[in-house]
Amino acid sequence: MTNLAIALLGQKFMGRAHSNAWGQVNKFFDLPLKAALDVVVGRDVSELAAFAKRWGWQRFAADWRAVVRDDAVGLVDIVTPNDLHAEPALAALEAGKHVACEKPLAGTLDQARAMRDAAKKHAKKAKTFVWFNYRRCPAVALAQRLIASGKLGRIYHVRAHYLQEWGGPDTPLLWRFQKKIAGSGAHGDLNAHIVDMARFLLGDEIVEVHGAVARTFVTERVIPGSTKTGKSDVDDAVLFLASFKNGAVASFEASRVAFGHQNDNSIEVNGEKGSLRFSFEDMNVLQYADATAPRATSGWTRIMATEGAHHPYVKAWWPSAHVLGYEHGFVNMAADILRVLAGQEPEAPLPDFDDAYQTQRVLEAALLSAKERTAIKLAQVK
């Protein structure tokens, strides 16, 4: 089996999730490539040695520029804050490395466009991937297959929300609340996921944002390690309405101040032949309503998407109904990346830089719509 040497840029929350994925993927999936945890790069050098030892990285470094030029490295995995995605991604592509990047693709649309263009320029020698990991939930991948097969017929409605509660007044001024680092708030963090999921499920593109509202409720937050406060200049909540090319209408809502919703990533799709709905807080379940069933017995059916013979990714894991969790989406994604790099098909479609750029265009259109209080056609956002 050929080894793929991986360099991980970042060591915090997502660093742990990705380290676990690369460390587990070949233990559960039979794959043509083996993920080799080569080097982890981070700014907090005091923590790097312990992080590398705990998660199985062979070495650690503080200079990402040297790492992306290292001939031993085959794939660079970027899990840094959003403003630090573009520069290492561009350098890695120039060096001929495959690149996997956390979402959103970048902190700004200009940076995302540069990343998209560089990926196209170097496409013959380097592949790109973006970690929209909720596509890898078996229930979501199953929903995509059902819609693609025509199970719902013509799609009418999409309604999606991603609600969290952790961003109230007592939360300090983390990087996610600073526009110069994050680019946006709940919008880029949460709406990015549900816009990607809607595009993934429908296999269709959003062509217009009809209207949007963006609000910052908490404008001052305590600076970590201090009694002073600083400006929180990103959105706490963004809601918008949109239309898809094939005619479906959609609503999207993201918030970090929706108390009672810890990680409520939910989507429902309504079509002429039925409906599907998914909620990540019950991530192993897909709800299906068959509009062609006899009326006397029609309604929502609860599908436990844990049957290895019928549901994506599950056969690599546990017996039926032995449920998966958050971390499994990352492992499933790592498996699909390794398949693609070996010339095989992924179990579910993978987003590359161009795909993620299309999601970022929608996010930009929504912010423009909120700012200008008008509809924005995606043709205007390039």
Secondary structure, 3 states (H helix, E strand, C coil): CEEEEEEEECCCHHHHHHHHHHHHHHHHCCCCEEEEEEEEECCCHHHHHHHHHHHCCCEEECCHHHHHHCCCCCEEEECCCHHHCHHHHHHHHHCCCEEEECCCCCCCHHHHHHHHHHHHHCCCCCCEEECCHHHHCHHHHHHHHHHHCCCCCCEEEEEEEEECCCCCCCCCCCHHHCHHHHCCCHHHHHHHHHHHHHHHHHCCCEEEEEEEEEECCCCEEECCCCCCEEECCCCCEEEEEEEECCCCEEEEEEECCCCCCCCEEEEEEEECCEEEEEEHHHCCEEEEEECCCCHHHCCEEEEECCCCCCCCCHHHCCCCCCCCCHHHHHHHHHHHHHHHHCCCCCCCCCCCHHHHHHHHHHHHHHHHHHHHCCCEEHHHCC
